[in-house]
Amino acid sequence: AYAGEIRGLRFPVDGSLPGQVMRERRAASLGSARGDASLAEALGATPIGPTLIVPLGAGEPVRGVLMVARAEGNPPFTAATGRMVQAFAEQAAVVLETGSPRTCTTWSSSGCSPPASRCPGRPG
């Protein structure tokens, strides 16, 4: 219902809960987004309640965070839901990594070959 208001929000790595989740690679769950000053400021009057923030990736590098939220008045996320969202974020990070411009492998009918112009350390 509030996707337009929250889609694409950006937070600084320093001084925000999403940044802390990214740095520490540890999920955070809030009963209300208003429980964190950085979220409350970014959301303004948008009525966001329970919020779950998970690192986007399982190891190095963490590519960002995935934040899911419910409208105010809804129950908090369960631990089981948190684990499921974390597993999804880990898989999403794999997709982002394999689809990033740093990816060196291309597929064709003749097999797999690295395009020189996109591979680190190769002239192109």
Disulfide bonds with the S-S distance in Angstrom:
none
